[in-house]
Amino acid sequence: MRLFALEHGKVAYYADFALYGSALAVLTTLLLVAGPRGQAAGLCALVLLGLCTWSLMEYLVHRFILHGMQPFRRWHAEHHRRPTALVGAPTVLSAMLFVMLVFLPAAALAGRWQACALLLGVLIGYQSYAMTHHAIHLWRSNQAWLQRRRRWHGLHHRRGGQATHYGVTTAFWDQLFGSDERN
């Protein structure tokens, strides 16, 4: 089933960026235009919480699922073997996970506007991760921040069996949990 393929054609690979970019635009517009007026500060706080949540999710998923659990470990190994191949989670799968693991629980616990705000933050983080990872492997840039991220991620790919440096968009969690150069 091509819809669930791990290696994407160019159209499917770039469609992921467009679809998540569209979701960000829709959620932002929805919150700004139709969201409850008296809750703007709380909703902004939830967007920031969602962004921070994504950052931790990025680290935990990469370290413990993509490098620890089969079949994900085997699938992720393909990315390590061919880092410029268009290999990644199918959009259908990632979108279902975001809805089931972020939006629905948040809506049940706090309400639909709060769930939209939290999901917006998580998706901003995810899109930032996806674009950063893409740039690390496929762009040529002398921009200082991207060069630091490229060096950091290169340490992850270079380590072989001793996996370290799991963060793509930040080194914070690796430094906090000791999975950086010190190991």
SULMOGI-V313455 format. One record per backbone hydrogen bond with DSSP energy under -0.5 kcal/mol. CO is the residue of the C=O (numbers start at 0). NH is the residue of the N-H. If there is no record, write none. Layout:
BEGIN
co->(CO | CO)
nh->(NH | NH)
END
This chain:
BEGIN
co->(0 | 1 | 5 | 5 | 8 | 9 | 10 | 11 | 12 | 13 | 14 | 15 | 16 | 17 | 18 | 19 | 20 | 21 | 22 | 23 | 24 | 25 | 26 | 27 | 28 | 29 | 29 | 30 | 35 | 36 | 38 | 39 | 40 | 41 | 42 | 43 | 44 | 45 | 46 | 47 | 48 | 49 | 50 | 51 | 52 | 53 | 54 | 55 | 56 | 57 | 58 | 59 | 59 | 60 | 60 | 61 | 64 | 68 | 70 | 71 | 72 | 73 | 74 | 74 | 75 | 75 | 76 | 77 | 81 | 84 | 85 | 89 | 90 | 91 | 92 | 93 | 94 | 95 | 96 | 97 | 97 | 98 | 101 | 102 | 103 | 104 | 105 | 105 | 106 | 110 | 111 | 112 | 113 | 114 | 115 | 116 | 117 | 118 | 119 | 120 | 121 | 122 | 123 | 124 | 125 | 126 | 127 | 128 | 129 | 130 | 131 | 132 | 133 | 134 | 138 | 142 | 143 | 144 | 145 | 146 | 147 | 148 | 149 | 150 | 151 | 152 | 153 | 154 | 156 | 158 | 160 | 170 | 171 | 172 | 173 | 173 | 173 | 178 | 179)
nh->(3 | 4 | 7 | 87 | 12 | 13 | 14 | 15 | 16 | 17 | 18 | 19 | 20 | 21 | 22 | 23 | 24 | 25 | 26 | 27 | 28 | 29 | 30 | 31 | 32 | 33 | 34 | 34 | 38 | 39 | 42 | 43 | 44 | 45 | 46 | 47 | 48 | 49 | 50 | 51 | 52 | 53 | 54 | 55 | 56 | 57 | 58 | 59 | 60 | 61 | 62 | 63 | 64 | 64 | 65 | 66 | 68 | 72 | 74 | 75 | 76 | 77 | 77 | 78 | 78 | 79 | 80 | 81 | 84 | 86 | 7 | 93 | 94 | 95 | 96 | 97 | 98 | 99 | 100 | 101 | 102 | 103 | 105 | 106 | 107 | 108 | 109 | 110 | 110 | 114 | 115 | 116 | 117 | 118 | 119 | 120 | 121 | 122 | 123 | 124 | 125 | 126 | 127 | 128 | 129 | 130 | 131 | 132 | 133 | 134 | 135 | 136 | 137 | 138 | 140 | 146 | 147 | 148 | 149 | 150 | 151 | 152 | 153 | 154 | 155 | 156 | 157 | 158 | 159 | 161 | 162 | 174 | 175 | 176 | 177 | 178 | 179 | 164 | 182)
END
